[in-house]
Amino acid sequence: MHVTGTHFTPFADRTDAGRRLAARLGHLSGADTVVVALPRGGVPVAAEVAATLGAPLDICVIRKLGVPYQPELGMGAIGEGGVRVLNEQVIRLASVTDDQLAEVERRERAELERRARRYRGDRPPADVRGRVVIVVDDGIATGSTARAACRIVRERGAARVVLAVPVAPRDWTDRLDEVADELVCVNTPSPFFAIGEFYADFSQTEDEEVLRLLAEARERDRDGGDPPPTAVAVDRELVLPAAGVRLAGRLTVPADARGVVVFAHGSGSSRHSPRNRYVADHLNGAGLATLLFDLLTEAEESDRRNVFDVGLLASRLTAVARQLGTGTTLEATAVPETRGLPLGLFGASTGAAAALHTAAELGPAVRAVVSRGGRPDLAGPEELGRVSAPTLLVVGSLDTTVLDLNRQAGRRLRCERELAVVPHATHLFEEPGALDEVAELARRWFLRHLPEPGPASEPGPASGSR
């Protein structure tokens, strides 16, 4: 069975594509269905399909085999379990030797195994034996990776294989008919040059987004379905004036919020930072409001010196914090939704130094600070000594230089302080489960220090080496 659409309406992004694809897959809803995504771009699409169908979400790690002197041209693909699919025509026309093919495969096999460990950790692949498996990607170009994925799930015992994508060339069914029992596509526009031309936003999917979506799917499965969402009273973009410039931000306020956390990004990141968005989502689920905003304007970001200008970053953060109306000494101006909520600061990289600067400036108005892979030392010894807010420094155990700088800075703090070392984590906390631990450490620290003491408050941070 082939289901395709011929009228093309561009997708806003992969999430939009996933919703529109899911609408064509309702007939596959059932307890025996598993959704398998091709990372990275296929995961946001597949996450929408899995959520709509109430099906488990897994990944099928594939690596394209690119022609040595033209890597964007695929001559085949490899997958988990030793599966290899070759395009003999491309290999012949490109005059690729056996030795060249073996070298490309060796390199891509090592990367495939690394990615599988990163995305799954120690978890085994989903059991697909005797089940309907929907293989999802963000589009079909040559079809080599989709072919390999379908073969993988078939060899793992799938009873029925469905290949589903938002967009593909008109002749895609002719290429892939033999590898799947059913082919589903939202749009098959012509002419077709590249998948990305049919998306308004086709920016690269980061590993952090993949990990977040997989974790959310696992949580939903554990709860036996979609968990009741946290009631959100406010979720809006806003523009905040600060020291003569206007800064864009994203404000999320759960119903009955117990505090608000302002994020200070670092090293050129913006309010779209996937790592900070992941932590913010975790805090929102705990009833904490969050404000993620850009510390620099687009024009300022082009000058790398601004990224390390802690005084500039701190002045922007302080100006924005004053507008939240979170304490009697602060101004209740631009953000009335947070008026009266206790204030916390979350800083990453150089943003951590800015957060500590602001904590020193605002004194008791700041109830708690969390630093993720931060550079608190850049705040300077005088400012560190003035911080009164309880401060949690979170560093990866393998981020040795930053870990040493955090230890030194911690000794200069005169407030309640703690250093939490996340085992086997590097600077960006890219390892499986590392960012989850950061989010949980931050949640527990803020819940301990932001709300007024009472039965809802929680004790210290989550477990981990400290």
C-alpha positions in Angstrom: 0.0 0.0 0.0 1.4 3.4 -0.9 0.0 6.6 0.5 1.4 9.8 -1.0 0.4 13.4 -1.4 1.1 15.4 -4.6 0.2 18.9 -3.5 3.2 20.5 -1.8 2.9 22.8 1.2 6.2 23.5 2.9 6.7 22.2 6.4 7.5 24.8 9.1 10.0 22.5 10.7 10.5 18.8 11.5 7.9 18.9 14.3 5.3 20.2 11.9 6.3 17.6 9.4 5.9 14.9 12.1 2.4 16.0 12.9 1.3 16.0 9.3 2.9 12.6 8.8 1.2 11.2 11.9 -2.2 12.2 10.5 -1.6 9.7 7.7 -0.7 6.9 10.0 -3.7 6.5 12.3 -4.5 3.2 10.8 -1.3 1.8 12.4 -2.2 2.7 16.0 -2.1 -0.3 18.2 -0.2 -2.1 20.9 2.0 -4.0 18.4 3.4 -0.8 16.7 6.9 0.5 17.3 8.2 3.8 15.8 11.9 3.7 14.8 13.6 7.0 13.8 16.7 7.7 11.8 18.9 10.1 13.8 19.3 12.8 13.9 16.9 14.6 11.7 14.3 11.8 11.7 13.9 11.9 15.5 11.8 15.1 15.9 9.5 13.8 13.1 9.2 10.3 14.6 8.6 11.7 18.1 5.4 13.3 16.9 4.3 10.1 15.2 5.0 8.0 18.3 3.2 10.4 20.5 0.2 10.5 18.3 0.0 6.7 17.9 0.9 6.1 21.6 3.8 3.9 20.4 7.3 3.3 21.7 10.0 5.4 20.1 13.5 3.9 19.3 16.3 4.8 16.9 18.0 3.0 14.1 21.5 4.3 13.7 22.6 4.6 10.1 25.8 6.0 8.6 26.0 7.0 4.9 29.0 5.7 3.0 30.1 8.7 0.9 32.3 8.6 -2.1 35.8 9.4 -0.9 36.4 12.5 -3.0 32.7 13.5 -2.9 31.3 12.6 0.6 27.9 14.1 0.0 27.3 11.5 -2.8 26.2 8.3 -1.1 27.5 5.0 -2.4 25.7 3.0 0.3 24.9 2.9 4.0 25.7 0.8 7.1 23.6 0.1 10.1 23.6 -1.7 13.5 24.0 -5.5 13.4 26.5 -5.4 10.6 24.0 -4.5 7.9 25.5 -2.9 4.8 23.6 -1.7 1.7 25.6 -0.7 -1.4 24.7 1.2 -4.5 26.8 -0.7 -7.0 26.0 1.8 -9.8 27.4 4.7 -7.9 30.5 2.7 -6.8 31.1 1.7 -10.5 30.6 5.2 -11.9 32.8 6.8 -9.2 35.5 4.1 -9.7 35.7 3.4 -6.0 38.2 0.6 -5.2 37.6 -2.1 -2.7 40.3 -0.6 -0.4 38.6 2.9 -0.6 35.3 1.3 0.3 36.8 -0.6 3.2 38.4 2.5 4.6 35.2 4.6 4.4 33.2 1.8 6.0 35.8 1.4 8.8 35.6 5.1 9.7 31.8 5.2 9.5 31.4 2.0 11.5 33.4 3.5 14.4 31.2 6.6 14.3 28.0 4.5 14.1 29.0 2.6 17.3 29.9 5.8 19.1 26.5 7.3 18.2 24.6 4.2 19.2 26.3 4.3 22.6 25.6 8.0 23.0 21.9 7.8 22.1 21.1 4.5 23.9 23.6 4.3 26.6 23.4 0.8 28.1 19.7 0.3 27.0 19.1 -2.4 24.4 17.2 -1.7 21.2 13.4 -2.0 21.3 12.1 -5.5 20.8 10.5 -5.5 17.4 9.9 -9.2 17.0 6.5 -9.9 15.5 5.5 -6.2 15.6 4.6 -3.5 13.1 7.6 -1.2 12.8 7.3 2.3 11.3 10.7 3.6 10.1 10.7 7.4 10.0 13.1 9.9 8.5 12.7 13.6 7.7 12.7 12.9 4.0 14.0 10.6 1.2 16.8 11.7 -1.1 18.7 8.7 -2.5 17.0 6.2 -0.2 20.1 4.3 0.8 19.8 5.0 4.6 16.1 4.2 4.6 16.8 1.0 2.7 19.4 0.0 5.3 17.0 0.9 8.2 14.2 -1.2 6.8 16.6 -4.2 6.3 17.8 -3.8 9.9 14.4 -3.9 11.5 13.4 -6.8 9.2 16.4 -8.8 10.2 15.5 -8.1 13.9 12.2 -9.9 13.4 9.7 -7.2 12.5 6.5 -8.7 11.2 5.6 -5.7 9.1 7.8 -2.8 8.0 6.3 0.6 7.1 8.6 3.4 5.7 7.1 6.8 6.5 8.5 10.2 5.5 7.2 13.8 5.1 8.7 14.3 1.6 10.3 12.3 -1.1 10.9 12.3 -4.9 8.0 11.2 -7.1 9.8 7.9 -8.0 10.6 7.0 -4.4 8.2 4.0 -4.4 10.0 2.5 -7.4 13.3 2.7 -5.5 12.0 1.3 -2.1 9.1 -0.9 -3.0 10.9 -4.1 -2.1 12.2 -3.1 1.3 8.9 -2.2 3.0 5.4 -3.6 3.2 3.9 -0.1 3.1 5.2 3.3 2.0 3.7 6.5 3.4 4.6 10.1 2.3 2.9 13.4 2.9 4.3 15.1 -0.3 6.1 14.0 -3.4 6.9 17.4 -5.1 8.6 17.8 -8.5 11.2 18.9 -9.3 13.1 17.5 -6.2 16.6 18.5 -5.5 17.1 18.3 -1.7 15.0 17.5 1.3 15.8 20.8 3.0 14.2 22.9 0.3 10.8 21.7 1.4 11.2 23.0 5.0 11.1 26.6 6.2 13.4 25.6 9.1 15.8 22.7 8.3 18.5 23.6 10.8 20.6 20.7 12.1 19.1 18.6 14.8 21.5 18.6 17.8 22.3 15.5 19.9 20.8 17.2 22.9 17.4 17.4 21.2 17.6 13.7 20.2 18.4 12.7 23.8 15.6 14.9 25.1 13.0 13.5 22.8 14.0 9.9 23.5 13.9 10.6 27.2 10.4 12.1 27.0 9.2 9.0 25.0 10.7 6.7 27.6 8.9 8.6 30.4 5.6 8.5 28.5 6.0 4.7 28.1 6.8 4.2 31.7 3.6 6.1 32.6 1.5 4.0 30.3 0.7 6.9 27.9 1.1 10.7 27.7 1.8 12.1 31.1 -0.5 14.8 32.2 1.3 18.0 31.1 2.3 20.6 33.5 -0.4 23.4 33.3 1.3 26.4 31.8 -0.2 29.8 32.5 2.2 31.7 30.2 4.5 30.6 27.4 5.5 33.6 25.2 8.2 35.4 23.4 9.0 38.8 24.7 11.4 41.7 24.2 13.2 43.2 27.2 15.0 46.6 27.3 18.4 46.5 28.9 21.1 49.2 29.0 20.0 50.8 25.7 19.4 47.6 23.7 16.4 45.3 23.3 16.9 41.6 24.0 14.6 38.7 22.8 13.5 36.1 25.3 11.2 33.2 26.0 9.1 33.2 29.2 7.4 30.1 30.5 5.4 30.3 33.7 3.6 27.1 35.0 0.3 27.5 36.8 1.0 28.1 40.5 4.7 28.7 39.8 6.9 28.4 42.9 9.8 30.5 41.6 11.4 31.8 38.5 14.9 30.9 37.1 16.6 33.2 34.6 19.1 31.6 32.3 22.4 33.3 31.4 23.9 31.7 28.3 27.5 31.6 27.6 30.1 31.2 24.8 27.9 32.8 22.2 24.8 30.7 22.9 21.3 32.2 22.7 17.8 31.5 24.1 17.6 28.6 21.6 20.5 26.7 23.3 19.2 23.1 23.3 21.0 22.2 26.6 19.5 25.1 28.5 16.1 24.5 26.9 16.3 20.9 28.1 17.1 22.0 31.7 14.4 24.7 31.5 11.8 22.1 30.5 12.8 20.0 33.5 12.4 23.0 35.8 9.0 23.9 34.2 7.8 20.3 35.0 8.7 21.0 38.7 6.6 24.1 38.8 9.3 26.7 38.2 9.0 29.5 35.7 11.9 30.1 33.4 13.2 33.0 31.3 15.7 32.3 28.5 16.9 35.4 26.8 19.7 36.5 24.5 22.4 38.4 26.4 23.7 39.9 23.1 22.1 41.3 20.1 22.7 39.7 16.7 25.1 42.5 15.8 27.0 42.1 19.0 27.3 38.3 18.6 29.6 38.7 15.6 32.3 40.2 17.9 33.8 37.3 19.9 35.1 39.8 22.5 31.6 40.4 23.7 31.1 36.7 24.6 33.9 37.1 27.3 32.9 40.5 28.4 31.5 39.4 31.8 30.8 43.0 32.9 28.6 43.5 29.8 26.8 40.2 30.2 26.3 40.8 33.9 24.9 44.3 33.3 22.3 42.8 30.9 21.4 40.0 33.2 21.0 42.4 36.1 18.8 44.8 34.1 16.6 41.9 33.0 16.4 40.4 36.5 15.2 43.8 37.8 12.2 43.6 35.5 10.9 40.4 36.8 9.3 42.0 39.9 10.5 39.1 42.1 11.4 41.1 45.2 10.6 44.3 47.0 13.8 45.9 46.0 13.4 45.1 42.3 11.3 46.9 39.7 8.0 45.3 38.7 8.0 46.5 35.1 8.1 44.4 31.9 7.1 41.0 33.2 4.1 41.1 35.6 3.6 37.3 35.3 6.6 36.8 37.6 5.8 39.4 40.2 6.4 38.1 43.7 8.2 34.9 42.7 11.5 34.1 44.3 14.4 34.5 41.9 17.1 32.0 40.9 19.9 32.2 38.3 21.2 29.5 36.0 24.5 30.2 34.2 26.5 28.2 31.7 30.1 28.8 30.6 30.7 32.6 30.8 27.1 33.0 31.7 27.9 31.5 35.1 30.3 34.4 35.8 27.5 36.8 34.8 25.1 35.1 37.1 27.4 35.4 40.1 28.0 39.1 39.2 24.3 39.7 39.3 23.8 37.7 42.5 26.5 39.9 44.1 24.8 43.0 42.8 21.2 42.1 43.8 22.1 40.5 47.1 19.2 38.8 49.0 16.9 39.3 45.9 18.6 36.3 44.4 17.7 33.1 46.3 19.9 30.6 44.5 22.5 30.2 41.7 23.3 27.1 39.6 26.4 27.0 37.3 26.6 24.3 34.5 30.1 23.8 33.2 30.6 27.4 34.1 33.6 29.8 34.5 32.8 31.3 38.0 36.4 32.3 38.2 35.7 35.0 35.6 33.5 36.8 38.0 36.6 37.8 39.9 37.5 37.3 43.6 35.8 40.4 44.8 32.4 39.6 43.3 32.6 36.0 44.4 33.2 37.1 48.0 30.0 39.3 47.8 27.6 36.5 46.6 25.1 35.6 49.4 22.9 33.2 47.3 23.4 29.5 47.8 25.4 28.4 44.8 25.7 25.0 43.1 28.6 24.4 40.7 28.0 21.5 38.3 31.0 20.2 36.3 31.8 17.1 34.4 34.5 14.8 35.8 36.3 14.7 32.5 36.3 18.5 32.1 39.4 18.7 34.2 40.5 22.3 33.5 37.1 23.8 34.3 36.7 21.5 37.3 39.9 22.9 38.8 38.8 26.5 38.1 35.5 25.7 39.8 37.2 24.3 42.9 39.3 27.5 43.1 36.3 29.7 42.7 34.3 27.7 45.2 36.9 28.4 47.9 36.4 32.2 47.3 32.6 32.0 47.8 31.4 32.9 51.3 27.8 31.7 50.7 26.4 28.2 51.1 28.0 26.3 48.2 28.4 22.9 46.8 30.4 21.3 43.9 28.6 18.5 42.1 30.8 16.5 39.7 28.9 14.5 37.1 30.8 11.2 36.5 32.2 10.5 33.0 30.9 13.8 31.6 32.8 16.3 29.5 32.3 20.0 29.2 29.1 19.9 27.2 27.5 17.0 29.1 27.0 15.1 25.8 27.3 11.7 27.3 24.2 9.5 27.8 22.3 10.6 31.0 24.8 13.5 31.8 22.4 16.3 30.9 19.6 14.5 32.7 21.7 14.6 35.9 22.4 18.3 35.4 18.7 19.0 35.1 17.9 17.0 38.2 20.7 18.6 40.2 19.4 22.0 39.2 15.8 21.1 40.0 16.6 19.9 43.5 18.8 22.9 44.2 16.2 25.4 43.2 13.3 23.6 44.9 15.4 23.6 48.1 16.2 27.3 48.0 13.6 29.2 46.0 10.2 28.4 47.6 9.4 29.4 51.2 10.3 26.5 53.6 7.5 24.0 53.8 6.5 20.5 53.1 6.8 21.0 49.3 10.5 22.0 49.5 13.1 19.4 48.8 16.4 18.6 50.4 19.8 18.9 48.7 20.8 18.0 45.2 20.4 14.7 43.5 22.9 11.9 43.9 26.3 12.1 42.2 30.0 12.4 42.9 30.7 15.6 44.7 
